């Protein structure tokens, strides 16, 4: 069963008097429970594709169906609900809330979901531990290294147990040991809870974990080899 279906997806950005095509007619299907990576050179459209799937940006043309719901038909409230309850997004630039500490940043999506205080604390504590930030739980983002901020962003995306995790260069700021530990955590979620993971990455270590690799170039998906 496909959890993501994309048909003839186009995304264009105005640049002065010019229109820049970021995606030129992408077709892509992602099955529920996949652990896959999108690769391609800088400027190929990887991040734009993740942003459109994650309802952070919207298509110029074409259709995007996530969890059986066509995004372009949804109201603003329905889009917010989809992002909050179905999708975990790991941003390349972290997007942490500067006035909240590590624990509060990770716990925040659960509070938006109206989870009880006890349940939110329990789940946030578990993720703080799993990403190795227990001793930094009371630190604010400005007091953390880039790698530590990345781990907070990862924990925040995973804490809601989303059906889909979209990860834009999730290991870019992590050392190899920490990166491997985070990838193992994600793989356990994928295997135990059937969480669908879609990565955008240049990291060869991520590609080793991926069960499917999709190549994008100049805003188009390259044809995948036929199954044997």
N, C-alpha and C positions, 0 to 999 in steps of 0.2 A: 504494500500500500504506500502511495506517495504522500509524504507529509508536506513537500514543497513541489509545486509545479509552475514553471515559468514558460511563457509562450511569447515569442516575438518581442521581447523586452527591449525597449529603447530608452535611453536617458541622455538628454542633451542639456548643456549648461550655456547660458549666454556669457560671452566674454567681449565686452564692448559692443561692437556692431557685428560680431562673429558668433556663430553657434558652434560649440564644441561637442561632438558626439562622444560620450563616455562608453555607452553600450549601444550596439548597432543592430540588435535583433537577436537577443540571446534566448535560446531554448535550453531548458535544464529541468531534470526531474531528480528529486532526492527522496529515497525511500525512508520510511520510518525506521529509526535505529541505525542509520548509516554513520560511519566515522570517516569523513572524507575531507579532502583538502583541495582548495582552488589555488593554482599556481600560475604565475605569469610575471613578466617584467613590470617594473614600475610604470604606472600610467596605463596599464592594460585594462583596468576596470574592475579589479578584484574588490577593492573597498567599496566602490559604488554599488556593486552587485550585492554585497552583504548588507549595505545600508538600506537598499530597496527591500530586500527580503525581511529585514528587521523593522520596517516601517519608520525608519529614521529619515529616509528620503523617499520620493515617490516617482514612479515611472512617467516618462513623457508619452509613451505609447506601449501597448502590449498588456499582458495580464500576468499577475502574480497571485498564486493561491497558496495560502499557508494554513495548514491544519483544516483543509476543506473550505476555507473562507477566502473569497476573492477580495484582495485588499482594497482595490479601487471602489468597491461598493460599500465600504464601511464608513460609518460616521466617525468623527474625531473621538468620541467616547468609546466606540467599539475598537478603534485602533489602539487607544491607550490601554484598554482592557486586554487586547491581544498581546501587546508588548509586555505588560506587567505579569500576566498569568501563564503565557505560553513560551516566551522567548527570553533567554538570557544572552546579553550582548557584552562581549569583552572588547573594550575600546583600546585602540593602539595608544591613545593619549590619556588613558585612565578614566578621565571624567569623574574624579572623586569630589565629594563635597568638602571644601576646605575647612569648614567650621566643625565638622564631625570627626571624631577619632576613628581609628581602624575598626573597632567593634561596631560603632554606630553606623559607619558607612556600609558595612556588610549586613547589618540588621535592617537597614532602612527599607529595602524592598518588601520585607515581610510585614513591616508596619503599614506600608501602603496597601498591602493585601488584607489588612485587618486581622492578621494573626494575633492570637493572644500573646501577652507579654512573656509568659512562661515559655510558650512554644518558640517564639522568635528568639529569645535568649538562648535556648537550648540549641537551636539550629545554627545560630550565629557562632556560638562557642565552638561547636563541632567544626565549622569551616575555618575559623581562626586557627584552631589546632592543626587541621589538615594541611593548611598552606604554610605552616611554620611561623606564625606571627603572634603566638600567645604572649610573648614578653613585650610586644609592641602594641598590644590591644588598646592602650590608652593614648597612643601617639596620634597626632594629627598628620595629614598628608605632607605638610611642609617639613615635618621632622623625619621623613622617610626617604630612603634611596629610591631610585627609579625601579629597581627590581622589587623592592618591598611594595611600592605603590601598584606595580603590576599584579602582585599576588593578592592585594586587597581587591583590585578590579576583578580578578578571576573568582575569588571567593564570593563577591557580591553577585556575580552572574550565576553561580552554581547554587546559592543558598536557597533559592525558591524551588529547586528541583524542576526546572523548566523542561518542556517537551523538546525544545530546540535550543541549542547553544550555538551562537554565531561568534566566532573568535577571530579578530583581526590582528594578526601577528602576535599571538598570545605569549610566545616565549622570547620575544625580541629583546626584552630587558633582563632576562634571567640567565644565570650561569647554567652550565650544562647539567649539573647535579640537580639543582632546583627545578629546571625545566623538565627533566626526566620524571621527577617526583610528581609534578603537576600533570604531566601527560598520563602517568599511571592513574592518578586520581580521576581524570576525565575518562579514561578507558574503563575503569571500574563502574563509573556511572553509566556508561554506554552499555556495558555488559549486564549489569544488575537491573538497571531501571529502563533500559532501551532508549535512553536519551539520544537524540540525533545531534551530532556534532558536525558543523561545517566550518573549516578553518580557511583563512587566507594567510599564506605564509611563504617565506623564502627559506625557512629553517629545515635543513636536511633531517634533523632528528624528528620533527613533526611528521615529515613525509614517511619516515620509517614506521610510524604508528598507523598512518592512514590506510584504510582498506580500499580506498578508491581515490584516484587523483584526477582532477579535471583541469585542463589547461585553457587559459584565456589569453588572447592576444588581440590587441587593437579593438577591444570591445566585443569580441566574438569568441564563443566557445569552440575550441578545436574538436573535431570529430573524434569521439572515443573509439578505440579498437573494439571490434565485435567480440563478444564473449566466445570462448572456445567451446 
